[in-house]
């Protein structure tokens, strides 16, 4: 399989603190790639460096075979990089449909012959919100808010989707449904990179997992290899609240 995302030696300093420290990995086309680690491991900072909302101290990011680390977030999204955030970015005073139109307007060029409304209908059906387009988002339960956030990230028809803690606050049944949704998104041809704390979700969903702690890579491999690595178990899996 072709690598669609390559991170080499990525480092981010904040004063004397290395939030991300010499991180390297590749993600293959069509893969679901997971990133785990305790709070403060540098996971969200890593996403910001990939998406362009923060700039690396050293290192490079390539997507689709070209360097993107010098590009703005908007240019990266135009190339096919979509992202959700740990904190919701939805517009609470607007309807579901209006949120999608707002998200889609900036990405019309990537939609080809489809209109923003066409794309909104496609992603609403994919995430399971097609009957709720007129609802105000402030009244949505948490899982529907998460699905809407994912739908908004899909409005630009991304080839790579970065998901930051999509299962946060969800109950077990919703986590299972989220896993099914991410599989369905992958089946549409989107490569998924996901940060999450729910180990059952990550080990059943992901093809490979990168484990981080204090900004560094602890281990990378198949889910069963990661959960059995002594360093990972000590740094992450050994605490009940993270299981």
N, C-alpha and C positions, 0 to 999 in steps of 0.2 A: 504493500500500500504506500501511496505517496504521502510524505509529511507535509501538512498544511500549516503547521505552526512550529517554529524552532526558536527556543530561548537559549542564549549562550552567555554564561558568566554574568547574569543580571545581578546587580548590586545597587542598593539604595541606602545611603547614609542619612541619618538625621542627627546632626552634631556628631557625637562619638558613638552613636548607636547604629548598628547595621540592621535595619529592619528586614532587608533581603540581602543575603550574603552569598554571592557567587552561585546562583541557581541556574541550572541548565536542564533542559528536557526537550523532547519533541512530541508532537501529537500527530497521529496519522489520520488521513481523510476517513470519515465515517466512524471514528472512534468516540467512545465516551470515556474521557480521561478525568480521573478524580484527584483532588488535592485535599489532604487532610492535615490536621495539626491542632494543637491546643490554642487557646486564645493567646494572641501576641506572637504567633509563629511567623507572621509576615504574609499570610495568604491573600488578604484583601489588598495589601500594598502591591503584591505581585500582580494581581489583576489590574490594578491602576496603571502599572508600568506597561503591561501588555496593551491595554486599551488606550493609553495615551493621556489619561487624566493626571498622571504624575510622570516625572522624567527620571530615568535611571542615572545613578552616578557613573556606573560603567556597565558594559555589556550590550548585547544586541537582541533585537526581536525581529524575526522574519515571519511573514505570512504569505502563503501562496507563492513562495519562491523569491520574494523581494523584501528588502529591508523596510521596516515600517517604524523603527524607533525614532526617526526624526519627523514623523508626520503628526499632525494634529489629531485629536480624537475623531473629529468629523471626517477627515480624510481616511482614517482607518475604518470607520463605519462604512464609508462609501466603497471601500475595497471588499467589504463583506464580513466585518467583525461586529457582532452584536453583544450587548452586555446587560445584565440586570445588576441591581445593587442590594446590599444587605438591608439598607433602609429603603422603604418604598419610595418610588419616584412618581407615583400616580397623582393625578389632579383630582382631589377629592370633591370639588364643586361641580365637576363635569361628569357626563355619562360615560359608560364603558366605550361606546362607539366614538364619542368625541375624543377620549383619551387616545384611541388608536389612530384617529385622523391626525391629531397633533403629532404623535410619534412618527407617522408615515410621511408627512409633508416633506420633511428634509431628505427623504430617501426615494423620491419618485423616480430618479434616474435609474435606480437598481431594479425597479419593478417592470421595466420593459413596457409591454403593451397594456399591462394591468394598471388600473387606476388605484388610488389609495383605498377607495371603498371596496374594490374587488379584493385587494390584499387583506383588508379588515375582515371581510366575510370569510376568507380562507383561514386566517389565524384564529378567529373566534370559534369556528367549527373545530379546529385542531385542538384547542385548549378546553373545549367543552363549555363555552359561554355564548354560543350562537343564539340562544333564546333570550339573552339578558342584555342586549346591546343598549337599551334605553335606560337601564338602571343607573342611579347615581352611585358613584364609586364609594362615597363616604359610608354608605349603608352595607357594603359588601363584607361578608365574613372573611377571615384571614386567608383561607385557602383560595377563595375567589380573587382576592387581591394579588396573591402570588401568581395565580394563573394569568391575571391581567398584566402583571409586570412582564411575564414571559411573552405574552402576546404582543406587548408593545415593543419588546426587543426583536421580535420576529417581523415587525412591520417593514424593516429594511431588507427583508429577504436575505439574512446573513448566511454565509457559508460556515462560519464558526460562531458558536454561541457560548458566552462566558456567563455562568450562573453563580452568584455569590450567596450562599446559605439559603437556597430555595425552600428548605424544609423547616426553617426557623419558626417555632411556635405551633407547628402542625401536630395533630394527634396521629396515632399509628395508622389508622385507616386512610387518612389523608396523605401520609408519607408514601404508603403503598400506591395510591392513585397517582401521586407525583412521579414515582418511578415509572409507572406505565406511560405517563405523558412524555417523559424524557426519552423513553424508548421509541415512542411514536414520532417524536421530533427527529430523532436520529434516522428513522426509517424514511423520512422525507429527503434525506441527503445532507442534513446539517451535522457537522462535527460539534460535539458538546464537551466543554470543559467545565467541571462543576466543583465548587468548594462546598463542603458540608461536614457537620459533626455527627450525623446519624450513620453509624458504622454499618448497620444492617442494610440500609439503603445503598451505601457506597460499595459494599462488597458484593451485593447482588446486581447492581446496575453497571458498574464500571468495568471496562476491559483492562485498564491499568490504573494504578494509584501512585501518586507521589506524596510521601509523608514528609512534613516539615516540622522543625522546632527551632525557636530563636533565630529565625531567618534563614536557616540552612536546610539543605536536603538531607534527611535521615536515610531514606530508602526509596527506591522506585521499583515497581514490578507488578506482577499479577496480584489481585486482591488477597489470595491465600498466602502468598509470599510476604506481603506487607504486614498482615495481621500476626504472622508468626515470627517476624523479625524481633529479636530481643530489644534493640534500641527503640523501635516504634512502641513496643508494649510498655517499656519503661516511661517513655516521654508522653504517651498519649492514651493508650488503651487501658492502662492500669487504673485510671480514675473513673469511678462509677458514673459520674455526671456526664461524661463524654461518650458513654456507650449508647 
